[in-house]
């Protein structure tokens, strides 16, 4: 599962889990587990919604977040000790 951070127009960014990265011919992004940047439920999504279709015209840009196992491969540039 790949986690994306979608930066939407006039709304705070949201996280979505996708099976694969969207293709160049896709008109929507199909994602599961919609949540805000701090992993809380979204206020504007009904309770119990687990899948979200987001049209590309609402998306300004997309960040692909590293998976948990890949985070350890890249050390942080500052000390955490």
C-alpha positions in Angstrom: 0.0 0.0 0.0 1.3 3.4 -1.0 0.4 6.5 1.1 -0.2 9.8 -0.7 -0.5 13.3 0.7 -2.9 15.1 -1.6 -2.8 18.9 -1.5 -6.3 20.0 -2.4 -7.6 23.4 -3.5 -9.0 25.4 -0.5 -8.8 22.5 1.9 -6.0 21.2 4.2 -4.0 18.3 2.7 -5.3 14.7 3.2 -3.7 11.3 3.3 -4.9 8.4 1.1 -3.7 4.8 0.8 -3.6 3.6 -2.8 -2.7 0.2 -4.4 -0.6 1.8 -7.1 0.3 5.3 -8.2 -2.2 7.1 -10.5 -1.5 6.9 -14.2 -1.2 9.8 -16.6 -4.6 8.9 -18.2 -6.5 8.7 -14.8 -9.2 11.3 -14.2 -9.6 10.5 -10.5 -7.5 9.1 -7.6 -9.1 6.1 -5.9 -7.9 5.9 -2.3 -8.7 4.1 0.9 -8.6 5.2 4.5 -9.0 9.0 4.0 -7.6 11.0 6.9 -5.9 14.4 7.6 -2.2 15.0 7.9 -2.1 13.9 11.6 -4.1 10.7 10.8 -7.4 11.9 12.2 -10.8 11.5 10.5 -11.8 14.2 8.0 -14.6 16.5 9.1 -16.1 16.8 5.7 -16.3 13.0 5.1 -19.2 11.0 6.5 -18.5 8.5 9.3 -17.7 5.0 8.1 -16.4 6.1 4.6 -13.4 4.0 3.8 -12.9 4.7 0.0 -12.7 8.1 -1.7 -12.6 9.1 -5.3 -10.8 12.5 -5.7 -11.0 14.2 -9.1 -7.7 15.5 -10.4 -9.1 19.0 -10.9 -9.3 19.3 -7.0 -5.7 18.3 -6.6 -2.8 20.9 -6.7 0.0 18.4 -6.2 0.7 15.0 -4.7 3.5 13.9 -2.3 4.4 10.2 -2.1 5.2 9.4 1.5 7.8 6.8 2.4 6.6 3.5 3.8 7.6 2.7 7.4 10.3 0.2 6.3 11.8 2.8 3.9 12.0 5.5 6.5 14.8 3.8 8.3 16.9 3.7 5.1 17.2 7.5 5.1 18.7 9.0 8.3 17.3 12.3 9.4 19.7 15.3 9.0 19.4 16.1 12.7 19.9 14.2 16.0 17.0 12.6 17.7 18.9 11.6 20.8 
